[in-house]
Amino acid sequence: MSISIVPSIYDLSREIYPWLENNKLWAAFENPLIIGNPNSAYSQKWLFPPMPEAENELKKVADIMSSQALIGKDATKQAVISKAENW
């Protein structure tokens, strides 16, 4: 199992500040791939509890960005690969 941690939109915006001056910020987020709170397989070594508030946040971000989020049982490896191939 792997865990990926990515910077927040705030942190990213600080890195791409020059884009803000040219109104290009939304081009960077035009078609986001939003994934979170997946159902992880149970193991003796790793146990990740559900994070309902993270799920709510993902839904709000997806709504704002007019995108679809892969959340919970929908955030499977195959679904992520399929979406990433079309991204």
N, CA and C of each residue as an Amber inpcrd file, in Angstrom:
protein
   261
   0.8500000  -1.1660000   0.0000000   0.0000000   0.0000000   0.0000000
   0.8960000   1.2300000   0.0000000   0.5060000   2.2210000  -0.7390000
   1.2680000   3.4660000  -0.7430000   0.3530000   4.6240000  -0.3820000
   0.9370000   5.6150000   0.1870000   0.2050000   6.8290000   0.5350000
   0.8720000   7.9740000  -0.1980000   0.0750000   8.7620000  -0.8800000
   0.6080000   9.9270000  -1.5770000   0.0880000  11.1780000  -0.8950000
   0.9630000  12.0940000  -0.6790000   0.5820000  13.3680000  -0.0880000
   0.9400000  14.4470000  -1.0920000  -0.0340000  15.2670000  -1.4200000
   0.2020000  16.3350000  -2.3810000  -0.0510000  17.6770000  -1.7010000
   0.5450000  18.7170000  -2.1920000   0.3420000  20.0280000  -1.5870000
  -1.0890000  20.5150000  -1.7850000  -1.5020000  21.3930000  -0.8970000
  -2.8300000  21.9830000  -1.0190000  -2.8520000  22.9720000  -2.1810000
  -4.0400000  23.3580000  -2.5770000  -4.1740000  24.3480000  -3.6510000
  -3.4990000  25.6560000  -3.2260000  -3.5800000  25.9850000  -1.9420000
  -2.9120000  27.1940000  -1.4490000  -1.4100000  27.1100000  -1.7020000
  -0.8090000  25.9820000  -1.3360000   0.6320000  25.8280000  -1.5440000
   0.9890000  25.8770000  -3.0220000   0.1720000  25.2370000  -3.8340000
   0.4260000  25.2710000  -5.2750000   0.3210000  26.6890000  -5.8160000
  -0.6660000  27.4380000  -5.3180000  -0.8540000  28.8050000  -5.8260000
   0.3560000  29.6760000  -5.5060000   1.0150000  29.4010000  -4.3960000
   2.2230000  30.1670000  -4.0610000   3.3500000  29.8510000  -5.0290000
   3.3950000  28.6160000  -5.5180000   4.4370000  28.2140000  -6.4570000
   4.1780000  28.7560000  -7.8640000   2.9110000  28.9200000  -8.2000000
   2.5830000  29.3620000  -9.5600000   2.0850000  30.8030000  -9.5640000
   2.5340000  31.5830000  -8.5920000   2.0980000  32.9710000  -8.4900000
   2.2120000  33.7420000  -9.8010000   3.2920000  33.5870000 -10.5760000
   3.3630000  34.3280000 -11.8450000   2.1630000  34.0500000 -12.7560000
   1.5880000  32.8700000 -12.6420000   0.4200000  32.5530000 -13.4690000
  -0.7610000  33.4330000 -13.0900000  -0.8410000  33.8070000 -11.8200000
  -1.9610000  34.6290000 -11.3640000  -1.9840000  35.9750000 -12.0710000
  -0.8130000  36.5090000 -12.3280000  -0.7260000  37.8180000 -12.9660000
  -1.2910000  37.7980000 -14.3800000  -1.2310000  36.6730000 -15.0280000
  -1.7110000  36.5670000 -16.4060000  -3.0510000  35.8460000 -16.5150000
  -3.7430000  35.7020000 -15.3940000  -5.0350000  35.0130000 -15.3640000
  -4.9630000  33.6050000 -15.9440000  -3.8770000  32.9270000 -15.7170000
  -3.7200000  31.5730000 -16.2380000  -3.9230000  30.5120000 -15.1610000
  -4.2790000  30.9350000 -13.9430000  -4.3990000  29.9750000 -12.8490000
  -5.4100000  28.8860000 -13.1620000  -6.5860000  29.2570000 -13.6750000
  -7.6150000  28.2440000 -13.9100000  -7.2210000  27.2850000 -15.0160000
  -6.3610000  27.7030000 -15.9090000  -5.8870000  26.7710000 -16.9380000
  -5.1250000  25.6200000 -16.3050000  -4.4410000  25.8910000 -15.2070000
  -3.6830000  24.8450000 -14.5210000  -4.6030000  23.8420000 -13.8420000
  -5.8190000  24.2500000 -13.5230000  -6.7630000  23.3880000 -12.8210000
  -8.0030000  23.1090000 -13.6650000  -7.8740000  23.1850000 -14.9610000
  -9.0250000  23.0670000 -15.8440000  -9.7090000  21.7080000 -15.7640000
  -8.9430000  20.6550000 -15.6470000  -9.5150000  19.3140000 -15.6350000
  -8.8620000  18.4920000 -14.5200000  -9.1590000  18.8250000 -13.2500000
  -8.4640000  18.1450000 -12.1550000  -8.9200000  16.7050000 -11.9690000
  -7.9990000  15.8810000 -11.5420000  -8.2930000  14.4980000 -11.1790000
  -8.3620000  14.4810000  -9.6580000  -9.5700000  14.3770000  -9.1160000
  -9.7970000  14.5000000  -7.6800000 -10.0590000  13.1140000  -7.1020000
  -9.1820000  12.6870000  -6.2110000  -9.2600000  11.3400000  -5.6430000
  -9.0610000  11.4450000  -4.1430000  -9.8630000  10.7120000  -3.3760000
  -9.6270000  10.7490000  -1.9390000 -10.4510000   9.7760000  -1.1460000
 -10.0060000   9.5690000   0.0770000 -10.6670000   8.7110000   1.0500000
 -11.0390000   7.3470000   0.4680000 -10.0830000   6.6780000  -0.1790000
 -10.4120000   5.3770000  -0.7650000 -10.6660000   4.3280000   0.3100000
 -11.4570000   3.3210000  -0.0300000 -11.6100000   2.1810000   0.8690000
 -10.3300000   1.3760000   0.7700000  -9.5780000   1.3410000   1.8280000
  -8.3180000   0.6050000   1.7790000  -8.5290000  -0.8180000   2.2780000
  -7.7950000  -1.7160000   1.6830000  -7.8840000  -3.1160000   2.0860000
  -7.3750000  -3.2550000   3.5160000  -8.0320000  -4.0790000   4.2630000
  -7.6320000  -4.2900000   5.6510000  -6.3730000  -5.1390000   5.7020000
  -5.4810000  -4.7600000   6.5700000  -4.3070000  -5.5900000   6.8280000
  -3.9450000  -5.4460000   8.3010000  -3.1750000  -6.3660000   8.8020000
  -2.7430000  -6.2960000  10.1940000  -1.8080000  -5.1040000  10.4170000
  -1.0720000  -4.7500000   9.3870000  -0.0620000  -3.7120000   9.5240000
  -0.6290000  -2.2970000   9.3540000  -1.5700000  -2.1370000   8.4360000
  -2.0900000  -0.8100000   8.1120000  -3.6020000  -0.7760000   8.2900000
  -4.0750000   0.2440000   8.9380000  -5.5150000   0.4500000   9.0620000
  -5.7700000   1.9500000   8.9760000  -6.4490000   2.3490000   7.9440000
  -6.7690000   3.7590000   7.7490000  -8.2690000   3.9370000   7.9160000
  -8.6930000   4.6290000   8.9560000 -10.1240000   4.8190000   9.1700000
 -10.7130000   5.7610000   8.1220000 -12.0160000   5.6660000   7.8920000
 -12.6670000   6.5870000   6.9570000 -12.5120000   8.0340000   7.4470000
 -12.4950000   8.9520000   6.5020000 -12.3750000  10.3710000   6.8340000
 -13.5420000  11.1200000   6.1910000 -14.6950000  11.1250000   6.8480000
 -15.8840000  11.7370000   6.2420000 -15.7250000  13.2180000   5.9150000
 -14.9930000  13.9630000   6.7270000 -14.8210000  15.3910000   6.4260000
 -13.9470000  15.5970000   5.1970000 -12.9690000  14.7330000   5.0070000
 -12.1520000  14.8060000   3.7890000 -13.0300000  14.5340000   2.5770000
 -13.9520000  13.6000000   2.7290000 -14.8810000  13.2830000   1.6480000
 -15.7430000  14.4970000   1.3080000 -16.2470000  15.1710000   2.3320000
 -17.0560000  16.3790000   2.1020000 -16.2440000  17.4550000   1.3950000
 -14.9870000  17.6110000   1.8000000 -14.1160000  18.6050000   1.1690000
 -13.8910000  18.2740000  -0.3070000 -13.6510000  17.0060000  -0.6020000
 -13.4510000  16.5900000  -1.9950000 -14.6860000  16.8780000  -2.8410000
 -15.8520000  16.6080000  -2.2830000 -17.0990000  16.8620000  -3.0140000
 -17.2550000  18.3520000  -3.3140000 -16.9070000  19.1980000  -2.3440000
 -17.0070000  20.6460000  -2.5510000 -16.0200000  21.1180000  -3.6140000
 -14.7930000  20.6070000  -3.5530000 -13.7880000  20.9790000  -4.5560000
 -14.2450000  20.5320000  -5.9370000 -14.7590000  19.3120000  -6.0430000
 -15.2380000  18.8030000  -7.3310000 -16.3740000  19.6770000  -7.8570000
 -17.2570000  20.1020000  -6.9720000 -18.3680000  20.9540000  -7.3800000
 -17.8600000  22.3090000  -7.8720000 -16.9500000  22.8990000  -7.1420000
 -16.3810000  24.1940000  -7.5320000 -15.6650000  24.0950000  -8.8710000
 -14.9460000  22.9980000  -9.0720000 -14.1470000  22.8270000 -10.2840000
 -14.9400000  22.1970000 -11.4310000 -16.2370000  21.9530000 -11.2150000
 -17.0830000  21.2940000 -12.2280000 -16.4350000  19.9950000 -12.6990000
 -15.9980000  19.2240000 -11.7270000 -15.3220000  17.9670000 -12.0050000
 -16.0080000  16.8580000 -11.2180000 -15.5300000  15.6520000 -11.4000000
 -16.0680000  14.5100000 -10.6780000 -14.9620000  13.9440000  -9.7980000
 -15.2970000  13.6370000  -8.5490000 -14.3120000  13.0860000  -7.6220000
 -14.4800000  11.5770000  -7.5080000 -13.3600000  10.8890000  -7.4000000
 -13.3640000   9.4590000  -7.0950000 -13.1770000   9.3490000  -5.5880000
 -14.2400000   8.9360000  -4.9040000 -14.2410000   8.9280000  -3.4440000
 -14.7020000   7.5670000  -2.9380000 -14.1110000   7.1510000  -1.8210000
 -14.5410000   5.9160000  -1.1640000 -14.4320000   4.7030000  -2.0590000
 -15.5190000   3.9540000  -2.1680000 -15.5060000   2.7160000  -2.9590000
 -15.2990000   2.9770000  -4.4460000 -15.5270000   4.1990000  -4.9030000
 -15.3110000   4.5340000  -6.3170000 -13.8430000   4.8490000  -6.6280000
 -13.0340000   5.0410000  -5.5950000 -11.6200000   5.3880000  -5.7850000
 -10.7560000   4.1260000  -5.8570000 -11.0890000   3.2590000  -6.7890000
 -10.3260000   2.0210000  -6.9610000  -9.0980000   2.2770000  -7.8260000
  -8.1700000   1.3630000  -7.7580000  -6.9590000   1.4760000  -8.5730000
  -7.3270000   1.5440000 -10.0520000  -8.2410000   0.6810000 -10.4860000
  -8.6380000   0.6500000 -11.8910000  -9.3220000   1.9540000 -12.3140000
 -10.1760000   2.4970000 -11.4500000 -10.8590000   3.7560000 -11.7740000
  -9.8640000   4.9050000 -11.8860000  -8.8930000   4.9380000 -10.9840000
  -7.8760000   5.9930000 -11.0220000  -7.0410000   5.8770000 -12.2890000
  -6.6260000   4.6580000 -12.6240000  -5.8370000   4.4480000 -13.8460000
  -6.6380000   4.8660000 -15.0690000  -7.9000000   4.4810000 -15.1150000
  -8.7550000   4.8190000 -16.2530000  -8.8980000   6.3340000 -16.4050000
  -9.1630000   7.0200000 -15.2950000  -9.3000000   8.4810000 -15.3420000
  -7.9760000   9.1390000 -15.7210000  -6.8740000   8.6350000 -15.1690000
  -5.5620000   9.2240000 -15.4440000  -5.1850000   9.0740000 -16.9140000
  -5.5840000   7.9670000 -17.5250000  -5.2830000   7.7660000 -18.9460000
  -5.9920000   8.7900000 -19.8150000  -7.1520000   9.2470000 -19.3750000
  -7.9260000  10.2310000 -20.1350000  -7.6320000  11.6600000 -19.6960000
  -6.7540000  11.8330000 -18.7640000  -6.4990000  13.1330000 -18.1720000
  -5.6020000  13.9610000 -18.9930000
